[in-house]
């Protein structure tokens, strides 16, 4: 689960990571009041779940509260398009009003899970303010790394990273900020915690000038207070709808809708659709124990995407029996007035009964003999 910059900074401040003074604003009036409270020049920052906001016109400096109100009036409600939003952009519905700081240098700090090592890795770089992917591709030697073990970054590791990216010894709070970041990462079960830029000011202090945190969805049951930070306006409506029914759905940009049970089978299904010359429109996993009602809702969500020209149902019947799946598919076809072609490939528990239900339904379902046959058939149908 992604959260906004101002929310991430509030969490980091709780664990003693230095952050600039700032307040969230949902209206022009709140933005002006926040700027007056902070005093002097302020930064007006659009709050969306995407990077590149400055380049898109979503981050502006105001010399006083009156100018902050003027900028807030322009940014609030605008559709902000960045390299991470896609061409459709995101509508700005909240702002962060923040004090300006005298920047001497821009650095980078980040923690991400290394799935090969099975441990978090703390990254630091002198090339702050840039996308870390660009730094990794062009100048990987500028990224220093330390593997973490619970309870987090050790003081000697923090000092090593701080000196490695050129922070002067006089800036003693830099290493403390690094260890604080790692404590926050572990405490909230984050999958990503990033400060870019992590700035060194002219008076030798350090601050998290920007912050990004992604929370591990599987650990949210331990953090009820963090669930409240979710902003549904920043998520794909179909993905939000799917989550209400316990379905795992990710929208893609192809034409073949995929309904499967199990993440591994979903990945294999998308691969074989590509192999057959098509392109998947989504990743939709109904899970191992889906009911007929869940299958029906999955179909409804699939067909809400107008890019879907054909649907491939690829199910291995274990806990989810093939007859349960078939009943859900037939019920959905009747209730939702499905018009796109549907190709079904199923194997496992009660497979013969499932096929019988499909054949006797009165609908023109196409049955695939195996995964490749089903993929070739659905790709052909989607192209018609």
C-alpha positions in Angstrom: 0.0 0.0 0.0 1.4 3.4 -1.0 1.0 6.5 1.1 1.4 10.2 0.5 4.6 12.1 1.1 3.2 14.1 4.1 2.0 10.8 5.7 5.5 9.2 5.1 7.1 12.2 6.7 4.8 12.0 9.7 5.9 8.4 10.3 9.6 9.2 9.8 9.4 12.1 12.3 7.9 9.7 14.8 11.1 7.7 14.6 13.4 10.8 14.8 14.2 11.3 11.2 14.6 15.1 10.6 11.8 16.5 8.4 11.0 20.1 7.4 8.0 21.8 9.1 4.9 21.4 7.0 1.2 20.9 7.0 -1.3 19.1 4.6 -4.0 21.3 2.9 -7.1 20.2 1.1 -8.3 23.7 0.2 -6.8 27.0 -0.8 -7.8 28.5 2.5 -6.0 25.7 4.4 -2.9 26.2 2.2 -2.8 29.9 3.0 -3.3 29.3 6.7 -0.5 26.8 6.7 1.9 29.1 4.9 1.1 31.9 7.4 1.8 29.6 10.3 5.1 28.4 8.8 6.1 31.9 7.9 8.4 33.2 5.1 8.8 31.3 1.8 7.2 27.9 1.5 7.0 25.0 -1.0 3.6 24.1 -2.3 3.8 20.4 -3.2 1.1 18.3 -5.0 0.3 15.0 -3.1 -0.2 12.1 -5.5 1.2 8.6 -5.5 3.8 9.2 -8.3 7.2 10.7 -8.7 8.3 13.5 -11.1 5.8 16.0 -9.6 8.2 18.9 -10.0 8.8 18.3 -13.7 5.0 18.1 -14.1 4.3 21.5 -12.5 3.2 20.1 -9.1 5.9 21.6 -6.9 6.3 25.4 -6.7 8.0 27.8 -4.3 6.0 30.7 -2.9 7.6 33.8 -1.3 4.8 34.3 1.1 1.3 33.1 2.1 -0.5 35.2 -0.5 1.5 33.6 -3.3 1.1 30.1 -1.7 -2.7 30.6 -1.9 -2.4 31.6 -5.6 -0.3 28.5 -6.3 -2.6 26.3 -4.4 -5.5 27.6 -6.4 -3.7 26.5 -9.6 -2.4 23.1 -8.4 -5.5 21.8 -6.5 -7.8 20.1 -9.0 -5.2 20.0 -11.8 -4.5 16.7 -13.6 -0.9 16.2 -13.0 0.9 14.1 -15.6 4.3 12.6 -14.8 6.4 9.8 -16.1 4.9 7.6 -13.4 1.3 8.5 -13.8 0.9 7.6 -17.4 -0.8 9.9 -20.0 -4.0 9.9 -18.0 -2.4 11.6 -15.1 -3.7 12.1 -11.5 -6.1 14.7 -10.1 -4.4 16.7 -7.3 -6.7 16.7 -4.2 -4.3 17.6 -1.4 -1.2 19.7 -1.0 1.8 19.7 1.4 2.8 23.2 2.5 6.4 23.1 3.7 9.2 25.4 4.8 12.0 26.1 2.4 15.5 25.1 3.5 19.0 26.3 2.5 20.2 23.3 0.5 23.9 22.6 0.3 23.9 19.1 -1.2 21.2 16.6 -2.3 21.8 12.9 -1.3 19.8 9.7 -1.5 18.8 7.1 1.1 16.6 4.1 0.6 15.7 0.7 2.0 14.2 -2.1 -0.2 13.8 -5.8 0.2 16.4 -7.8 -1.7 14.5 -11.0 -2.6 17.7 -12.8 -3.6 19.3 -12.4 -0.1 15.9 -12.5 1.6 17.0 -9.4 3.6 16.4 -5.6 3.4 19.3 -3.6 1.8 20.1 0.0 2.8 21.2 2.1 -0.1 22.9 5.5 0.1 24.2 7.7 -2.8 25.8 11.1 -3.3 23.6 11.4 -6.4 20.5 12.6 -4.7 17.6 14.3 -6.5 17.9 11.9 -9.4 15.9 8.7 -10.0 17.8 5.9 -8.4 17.2 3.7 -11.4 19.1 6.2 -13.6 22.0 6.3 -11.1 22.1 2.5 -11.0 22.1 2.2 -14.8 24.7 4.9 -15.5 26.9 5.2 -12.4 26.3 2.2 -10.2 29.5 2.8 -8.3 27.7 5.8 -6.7 25.3 3.6 -4.8 26.6 2.2 -1.5 24.8 -0.7 0.1 24.6 -2.3 3.5 22.6 -5.5 4.1 20.4 -5.3 7.2 19.6 -7.7 10.0 17.0 -7.1 12.6 16.7 -4.6 14.4 18.1 -2.5 11.6 21.1 -0.5 10.4 23.9 -0.6 13.0 25.8 2.6 14.0 29.0 1.4 12.3 27.1 0.8 9.1 25.5 4.2 9.3 28.9 5.9 9.8 30.4 4.0 6.9 27.6 5.1 4.6 27.6 8.7 5.8 31.3 9.1 5.2 31.0 7.1 1.9 28.6 9.6 0.4 30.7 12.6 1.6 28.8 13.8 4.7 31.2 15.8 6.8 32.0 14.6 10.3 30.5 17.7 11.8 27.0 16.6 10.6 26.7 14.1 13.4 22.9 13.7 13.0 23.3 12.2 9.5 24.2 8.7 10.8 21.5 8.9 13.4 18.9 9.8 10.7 20.0 6.7 8.8 19.5 4.4 11.7 16.2 6.0 12.5 15.0 5.4 8.9 15.8 1.7 9.3 14.0 1.5 12.6 10.9 3.0 11.0 11.2 0.5 8.1 11.1 -2.4 10.4 8.5 -1.0 12.8 5.8 -0.4 10.2 6.6 -3.5 8.0 7.5 -1.4 5.0 8.5 -2.9 1.7 10.1 0.4 0.5 11.3 3.4 2.4 13.0 6.1 0.4 14.3 9.7 1.0 15.2 11.5 -2.2 16.6 13.9 -1.7 18.1 13.6 1.7 19.6 17.1 2.0 22.6 18.6 3.8 21.9 22.2 4.6 24.3 25.1 4.6 24.4 25.0 8.4 25.4 21.3 8.4 22.0 19.8 9.3 20.2 17.0 7.4 16.6 16.6 6.4 14.3 14.3 4.5 13.2 16.8 1.9 11.0 14.1 0.1 9.9 10.7 1.3 8.3 7.7 -0.1 7.0 4.7 1.8 5.3 1.6 0.6 3.7 -0.7 3.2 3.6 -4.5 2.9 -0.1 -5.3 2.4 0.3 -8.7 4.1 1.4 -7.1 7.3 -1.3 -4.4 7.5 -3.3 -6.6 10.0 -0.7 -5.6 12.5 -1.1 -1.9 11.8 -4.7 -0.9 11.9 -3.8 2.7 12.3 -1.8 2.7 9.0 -4.7 1.2 7.0 -6.5 4.5 7.5 -3.8 6.2 5.5 -5.0 4.5 2.3 -6.1 6.9 -0.4 -8.5 5.1 -2.7 -8.6 8.1 -5.1 -5.0 7.2 -6.0 -5.7 3.6 -6.9 -7.2 2.0 -10.0 -11.0 1.8 -9.4 -11.1 -1.8 -10.6 -8.3 -2.8 -8.3 -10.1 -1.2 -5.4 -13.3 -3.0 -6.4 -11.5 -6.4 -6.6 -10.0 -6.0 -3.2 -13.5 -5.8 -1.7 -14.2 -9.3 -2.8 -10.8 -10.8 -1.9 -9.6 -10.9 -5.5 -6.1 -10.0 -6.6 -6.4 -7.8 -9.7 -3.8 -5.7 -11.5 -4.8 -3.8 -14.6 -2.5 -4.1 -17.7 -2.7 -2.7 -21.2 -3.5 -5.7 -23.3 -6.8 -7.2 -24.8 -7.0 -10.7 -23.2 -8.6 -10.9 -19.8 -7.1 -13.5 -17.5 -9.0 -15.3 -14.8 -6.8 -17.8 -12.9 -6.4 -19.3 -9.4 -2.9 -18.9 -8.0 -0.2 -16.3 -8.6 2.1 -18.8 -10.3 -0.5 -19.9 -12.7 -1.3 -16.2 -13.4 2.3 -15.5 -14.3 2.4 -18.6 -16.5 -0.9 -17.7 -18.2 0.3 -14.2 -19.0 3.6 -15.6 -20.4 1.8 -18.1 -22.7 -0.6 -15.4 -24.0 2.5 -13.3 -24.9 4.0 -16.5 -26.5 0.9 -17.0 -28.5 1.2 -13.4 -29.9 -1.3 -11.7 -27.6 -1.2 -9.3 -24.7 -2.8 -9.8 -21.3 -5.3 -7.1 -20.1 -4.9 -7.9 -16.4 -3.6 -10.2 -13.7 -6.7 -11.5 -11.9 -6.3 -14.3 -9.3 -9.5 -15.5 -7.7 -7.5 -17.5 -5.2 -7.6 -21.2 -4.2 -11.0 -21.2 -2.5 -13.1 -18.9 -4.6 -16.9 -19.3 -4.5 -19.2 -19.0 -7.5 -20.1 -15.5 -6.3 -16.5 -14.5 -6.3 -16.1 -15.9 -9.8 -19.1 -13.8 -10.9 -17.7 -10.7 -9.4 -14.3 -11.4 -11.0 -16.1 -11.6 -14.4 -17.9 -8.3 -13.8 -14.6 -6.6 -12.9 -12.9 -8.1 -16.0 -15.6 -6.9 -18.3 -15.6 -3.4 -16.9 -12.3 -2.9 -18.7 -13.3 -1.9 -22.2 -10.0 -3.0 -23.6 -10.9 -6.7 -22.9 -11.8 -8.3 -26.3 -11.7 -12.0 -25.1 -11.3 -13.8 -21.8 -9.2 -16.8 -20.9 -10.2 -18.8 -17.8 -7.3 -21.0 -16.8 -8.0 -23.0 -13.6 -6.4 -25.9 -11.8 -9.1 -27.4 -9.7 -7.8 -28.2 -6.2 -9.5 -26.4 -3.4 -11.5 -24.5 -6.0 -13.4 -27.3 -7.8 -13.9 -27.2 -11.5 -17.7 -27.6 -11.1 -17.8 -24.6 -8.7 -15.9 -22.5 -11.3 -18.1 -23.6 -14.1 -21.2 -22.7 -12.2 -19.9 -19.3 -11.4 -18.9 -18.7 -15.1 -22.4 -19.7 -16.3 -24.1 -17.6 -13.7 -22.0 -14.6 -14.7 -22.7 -15.1 -18.4 -26.4 -15.1 -17.7 -26.5 -12.1 -15.3 -23.9 -9.9 -17.0 -25.0 -10.4 -20.6 -21.4 -11.3 -21.6 -20.7 -10.7 -25.3 -17.0 -11.2 -25.5 -15.6 -14.7 -26.4 -14.6 -16.9 -23.5 -12.0 -19.6 -23.6 -11.8 -22.1 -20.8 -9.0 -24.4 -19.8 -9.5 -26.4 -16.6 -8.0 -29.4 -15.0 -8.3 -31.1 -11.6 -11.1 -31.9 -9.2 -14.5 -32.5 -10.8 -13.1 -31.5 -14.2 -15.6 -33.6 -16.2 -18.5 -32.3 -14.2 -17.2 -28.7 -14.9 -17.0 -29.3 -18.6 -20.5 -30.8 -18.6 -21.9 -27.7 -16.9 -20.3 -25.5 -19.5 -21.4 -27.6 -22.5 -25.0 -27.8 -21.3 -25.2 -24.1 -20.4 -26.4 -22.9 -23.8 -23.5 -20.5 -24.1 -20.8 -20.8 -26.8 -17.8 -21.4 -24.6 -14.5 -22.4 -26.3 -12.7 -25.2 -24.5 -8.9 -25.4 -24.7 -7.2 -28.8 -24.7 -4.2 -27.5 -22.8 -2.7 -24.1 -21.9 -1.1 -23.4 -25.3 -4.2 -24.4 -27.2 -6.3 -22.2 -25.0 -3.9 -19.3 -25.4 -3.8 -19.6 -29.2 -7.6 -19.7 -29.3 -8.1 -16.7 -27.1 -5.5 -14.6 -28.9 -7.2 -15.4 -32.2 -10.6 -14.5 -30.8 -9.4 -11.2 -29.3 -8.0 -10.2 -32.7 -11.3 -10.6 -34.5 
